[in-house]
Amino acid sequence: MRSLLPYLRAHRGPLAAAAALSLVTAATGLAQPLLVRQVIDGVQVGAAVTGTVVLVVVVLIAGSVIGAFQEFLLQRTAEGIVLHTRRRLVDRLLRLPVADLDARRTGDLISRVGSDTTLLRAVVTSGLVEVASSALLAVGAVIAMALVDLTLLGVTLLAVGVGVTAGVLVGRRLRALARLSQERVGAMTAAVERALGAVRTIRASGATDREVAAVGVAAEQAYDAGVRAARVRAAISPLVGVAVQGAFVAVLGVGGYRVASGALTVADLVAFILYLFLLVLPLGQLLGAYAQLQQGLGALSRVEEVLDLPEEDPGPPTVPTSPRPPSGAPLLAVERLTFVHRGGDSPVLQDVSFTAARGTRTALVGPSGAGKSTLLGLLERFDDPAAGRIRLDGVDLRDLPRAALRARLGYVEQEAPVLAGTLRENLLLAAPDATPAQVDAVLVATGLTAVATRSPLGLDAQVGEGGVLLSGGERQRLAICRSLLARPELLLLDEPTASLDARNEAALAQALRAVQQHGDGTALVVVAHRLSTVVDADQIVVLDGGRVVGVGTHTELLDRTPLYRELAATQLLVADEGVAPPRPDAPPVAIPTPGPTDEEKMS
């Protein structure tokens, strides 16, 4: 409940107004039995009751109108709380450390933003305020019943108290069951998200039935948890119903006897029964609201679990003032870098060192698992090294605000993610203020002009979920365009030519060479598996098992680094394997197209 208070504090004005309106509604409800008693007493003695009857109607209508406005105010406030919570949750999710996001299932996080926050609406509408207003009305009814007849009040409280106590004891189990239900829904959402994200692979692998079954198992588990929670909720209503029916039977029996004995008037008995209605209805609402509150608090605990996670450290608040490095000093310096994944035992990178000057291209090569992509992640400060340091223009990356650091870097991931939306939205993601001329320039440089003009919508054409309407090479080039528009000082590319054909690969290589000459010269750090794309790099850093085993040019490494020579021989890039290394400016090799067969000629 303490965790709930910050959510309510921002909306305390509307909630206070709703609470005040609930007081007025309770007052009109409590006044009605008194007015009805006056009407009955007046009829019995032959007095005029027209004014009292009109007053009863006015109070009834006023109470209904005020109650409707209070309900609208609560609903609107609840929607505001859900909106505020979703904004906070999305803001925290997008600022979590990358390692924390990697450790969680995306579908479960989406479920917390969607269904869990929706349950907070019930905390406000059917929960907190209704608990307070129902409790207030119930207390007022009990006081009024005590003024009418203490004997009947004792009978009522005995019957109702048993049912309410049992309902509360049962309802206490609901919060844990509600949390379990939401966790199962989150797991099911994650399973659906996983399947839809790889639907082509699943169908091509003939695994559709197995994935349907797997999602079905998750759905059944969510169903089972929901049924268990529903069973507890359903048990509350009959407990209250038995107590209410028992209270009415007892009041009618005892009250009838007291009327017959002259201890109670008919008007008093009618007024007491009306107050019993005013007690029973809010008690039913109270237990229902209690159940809704338990469900909402169960969902709130899942929301709070994410909000309690620490955000990625933004770094120092300001950029440190430092003298400009001397001419010829490297832009990037990696010094004795060691990194271990969270929970890991052995280092992924160990004692890695190299430098990169402005206007140069550094290639990172080596077998899979050597730590190349991990190194790029450290340059972006998605994580920090266990030992050693990385300097940019002589300043340790940890001394720079993360936002300021990333504004100076460009980063193209290996998967080249494309966001659902338009071409324009993807291009301007890192450079929202880029001019049309700058956009046209990078489109030409990366060979994407044809993609941008093949639709009548131009750059406003949709790319589909994850860029599904683009080819793999087009997604790769779009990601590179996005980084080039930001005009970075240091451009990091993780296997940028993996999805490109020979012609586009050559065009991209030419564009990257032009990028190197921009301004003071952009430095490129490129992860590559195809050595043919980096043979003309200014330097090549060879990684193996997280260690640097060689640094130099293509020719130098062939002479002195056995691992590089082995990689080059495997890819037919060494002369002694019968194939000369390709020239950087060589045109792509033309692959002859086979002619038609004799049968095709005849047909």
Salt bridges, closest charged atoms under 4 A:
GLU79 OE2 - ARG121 NE 2.60
ASP91 OD1 - ARG95 NE 2.87
ASP100 OD1 - ARG342 NH1 2.94
ASP108 OD2 - ARG112 NH2 2.93
ASP108 OD1 - ARG302 NH2 3.27
ASP116 OD2 - ARG302 NE 2.50
ASP149 OD2 - ARG258 NH2 3.01
GLU183 OE2 - ARG179 NE 3.05
GLU211 OE1 - ARG194 NH1 2.53
ASP268 OD1 - ARG37 NH1 2.94
GLU305 OE2 - ARG104 NH1 3.74
GLU305 OE2 - ARG112 NH1 3.27
GLU305 OE1 - ARG179 NH2 2.78
GLU311 OE2 - ARG92 NE 3.18
GLU312 OE2 - ARG402 NE 3.48
GLU312 OE2 - ARG406 NH2 2.98
GLU335 OE2 - ARG391 NE 3.15
ASP351 OD1 - ARG336 NH2 3.47
GLU380 OE1 - ARG406 NE 3.80
ASP384 OD2 - ARG381 NH2 2.78
ASP384 OD2 - ARG402 NH2 3.73
ASP393 OD2 - ARG358 NH2 2.76
ASP393 OD2 - ARG408 NH2 3.11
ASP396 OD2 - ARG398 NH2 3.46
ASP460 OD1 - ARG424 NE 3.05
GLU474 OE2 - ARG454 NH1 2.88
GLU489 OE1 - ARG358 NH2 3.55
GLU489 OE2 - ARG408 NE 2.89
GLU495 OE1 - HIS529 ND1 2.88
GLU505 OE1 - ARG530 NH2 1.96
ASP520 OD2 - ARG324 NH2 3.93
ASP536 OD1 - ARG361 NH2 2.86
ASP536 OD2 - ARG513 NH1 3.18
GLU556 OE1 - ARG560 NH2 3.80
ASP585 OD1 - ARG583 NE 3.46
